[in-house]
Amino acid sequence: MSATVLTDQEIHCYHCGEPCLNDKIRAEEKIFCCEGCKMVYGILNQSELCDYYSLNENPGINQRIRVRQDKFAFLDDAKIQEELISFQDDKQVHITFYLPQMHCSSCLYLLENLHRLNPGVVSSKVNFTRKEAEIVFLKEKTSLRRVAETLTSIGYEPYISLNDLKEKRPAIDKSMVYQLGVAGFAFGNIMLMSFPEYLGIDASERGLLEIFRWANFALAIPVLLYSALPFYISSWKSLKHKFLNIDAPIALAIIITFIRSAWEVLSGTGGGYFDSMTGIVFFMLAGRIVQDKTYRQLSFERDYTSYFPIAVSVLKNGLETPTTLPEIKPGDTLLIHNEELIPADGILTRGKAFIDYSFVTGESLPVQKEIGEIVYAGGKQTEGTIEMLVVKEVTQSYLTKLWNRDEFKEKEEINTRSFVHLLSRYFTYIVLTLATATAIYWYFNDPSRIWPAVTAIFIIACPCALFLSNTFTNGNVLSILGRNRLYMRNAQAIEDMALATHIVFDKTGTLTSTREQDIRWEGLDLDPARLEIIAALADQSNHPLSKALARHIGRKSSLPFTSFREIPGQGIEGEAGNQQYRLGSAVFVTGHSHAARGTSVFVRIGDQVYGHFHFSNHYRESIPELIRELKKDFRLSVLSGDTADEQDNLIRLMGRNTSLLFHQKPEDKLNYIKQLQAEGGKVMMIGDGLNDAGALKQSDIGIAVAEQTNNFTPSSDAIIEARQLSKLTRFIRLCKANRNIIVASFVLSIVYNVIGLFFAVQGTLSPVIAAILMPSSSLSILLLTFGSSSLIARRLKL
């Protein structure tokens, strides 16, 4: 294969698929965007793993930002190893790494062939949905650090955060799966052994009938005592809160059905309804597992420890010492490398800091800091290496105090109850009333029928069809949304999204892309040759603005510069074609400050200042159409931690009826959400940064936006991939349809209940009728819910 060429000018990297500035970086007729991508190709080619490229086109991860060699030195620390390793003995070590870069079948192929890159690796088992690799390696041949460095060298840098020291990722609870298995085994066998009861049996075979009845009795006991436990526990919790949820009548129906059936078997008067009882439990558990399946894949409860690294470099006696964050104390000197996070508040003591605080404050562009200034935890150093003196421990930093504020903690869940539970409560009251009326009637007419009639009512009027419609519809909708990269915390979030009346957007990282900037030239005309030189000069720097400018202009050739010089935090200069070029701040280029609004890079050629490139937020391509659709049905607001530079653009985009608020601190955003709720609004908050954490928690439905759904996001009710924001209106319509489907299936379940109650109140409900009604109602509900929700999703093109 060769490099992908889209136009005469645009060449794409053979490894990662990103545009190449030129065709100078080559290996075996293949073109690469950077030396990093070329190096990864060389590693794979040497190990005969180039089938990686045949499974998917350009499957690699861009390697322009290279990881320094000693980044994983902290993994040599025995204490850290003990916290991360899941198992070890004298020979082997088992470790699970979280690899957010995993995205396709090529990744699976490469990671499961890790032993060909590192001979010490015994096996590598990939869990694609959780983006994790469970690796087993031999102590004698390799180490934990070398395994991490091997993964990093091929583009899969393990994401190891402070949270990994605090607690392990919880494994999926399999107890409900075991309970489902027990219920399924019992249900199938009881149905099989109940056929003689349904069809009748000769008097000569009565002994065999008794054996079947007692066998059914025995099989039903573990279902009652083990498989039905989730319904008992949920019912008890709801009753303690003086609230009747849908599990309460289900638990009551299970217990009464078992008692009635046991009484019939013990008295020899019948075979009971064990098939109906075990069927109820089996279908209910199946629905619950389907509903849980999707949102167990992602973590919705995240705090600052998931964002911070596990260790940083501390300078001791002039030497770098990897140190875990809990061990950092005031007075320590930290060495922060390029693209590393600042873990604690401190004073800059060496170097010039250019810090990206977008995740913490919402400011969209990096902030320059000079020696002696305070730098805060949570920012990312974007240019060069700096040293800082720690003044506060990690747990006392501004960032952690921001996170741990009482207002940001979990909101009460009791305040929000699903309409299904309300329907269930009224349903239960009606059933109790009907049972009481039936008992009174038969007390005066035929007292012997009270027990069979009342128990039959509770057996047949179980709200299992309502529960099934709720769980299976929610489970299917969760799955549909998940396939479209919107991951909901639970089924309640679907209902909350359907009820939203006011949508609040964060600006930076939500409406705008943090990866792109809109760049506009203001000044004298620049011919193509000079633009080419400016792009080549900008490409010599690692500064974010320089890189963005080089990408914006584009390069078609490599130009030599003489006397190239970069002054961190100010700009760059170099000589080409006997002319001096200078790019940077207004003071660096012009010698005095400039009143240009927003962020600008000034240009001087020779002694002439030509003008400046103005940088502004790049709004996602899908946002204008999305806003036009949302304005028809919702009130909209935009909150931003930025200045009001973008106000005119936002007014054109959002309209004059949209509330625009700037300079918003985290507590300001939270208070605004509270204000909207006090006015009666159901608020959907959409944000991406830690500065949005309080507002996301306070809102009725909080959606965190991520460029990749497994990257760090603040705690939320849902996580949406940024590219899928354009589908937001369709997601909302599907959530509203979900509610209507549940109501329709509830109406269908009432029809079945009326038929069953006709026999029940007369005390003539036979096991055959119960055996027919239970499966038929369950299957029809499943067909209705899955069919309807899938059909609506297809119509919405989801």
Salt bridges, closest charged atoms under 4 A:
GLU10 OE2 - HIS12 NE2 3.51
GLU18 OE1 - ARG64 NH1 2.99
ASP23 OD2 - ARG26 NH2 3.78
ASP70 OD1 - ARG68 NE 2.77
ASP76 OD2 - ARG145 NH1 2.97
GLU132 OE1 - ARG130 NE 3.52
GLU132 OE2 - ARG169 NH1 3.26
GLU149 OE2 - ARG145 NE 2.95
GLU157 OE2 - LYS71 NZ 2.53
GLU197 OE2 - ARG213 NH2 2.72
GLU210 OE2 - ARG213 NH1 3.34
ASP247 OD1 - ARG288 NH2 2.96
GLU264 OE2 - ARG260 NE 2.88
GLU301 OE2 - ARG489 NH1 3.11
GLU301 OE1 - LYS697 NZ 3.90
ASP303 OD2 - LYS166 NZ 2.78
GLU320 OE1 - HIS337 NE2 3.75
GLU340 OE2 - ARG68 NH1 2.13
GLU340 OE1 - HIS337 ND1 3.42
GLU370 OE1 - LYS352 NZ 3.63
GLU383 OE1 - HIS543 NE2 3.63
GLU387 OE2 - ARG350 NH1 3.45
ASP406 OD1 - LYS409 NZ 3.58
GLU407 OE2 - ARG405 NH2 2.60
GLU410 OE1 - LYS697 NZ 3.25
ASP446 OD2 - ARG449 NE 3.66
GLU495 OE2 - ARG739 NH1 3.56
ASP506 OD1 - LYS669 NZ 3.03
GLU516 OE1 - HIS618 NE2 3.71
ASP518 OD1 - HIS618 ND1 2.70
GLU522 OE2 - ARG520 NH2 2.49
GLU522 OE1 - HIS612 NE2 2.96
ASP539 OD1 - LYS547 NZ 3.49
ASP539 OD2 - ARG555 NH1 2.56
GLU573 OE2 - ARG565 NH2 2.53
GLU573 OE1 - ARG582 NH2 2.60
GLU621 OE2 - HIS618 NE2 3.24
GLU625 OE1 - ARG628 NH2 2.77
ASP642 OD2 - LYS507 NZ 3.05
ASP645 OD1 - ARG597 NE 3.21
GLU667 OE1 - ARG405 NH1 3.59
ASP692 OD1 - LYS669 NZ 2.66
GLU707 OE2 - ARG620 NH2 3.12
ASP717 OD2 - LYS411 NZ 3.65
ASP717 OD1 - ARG489 NE 3.75
GLU721 OE1 - ARG485 NE 3.71
GLU721 OE2 - ARG723 NH2 2.62
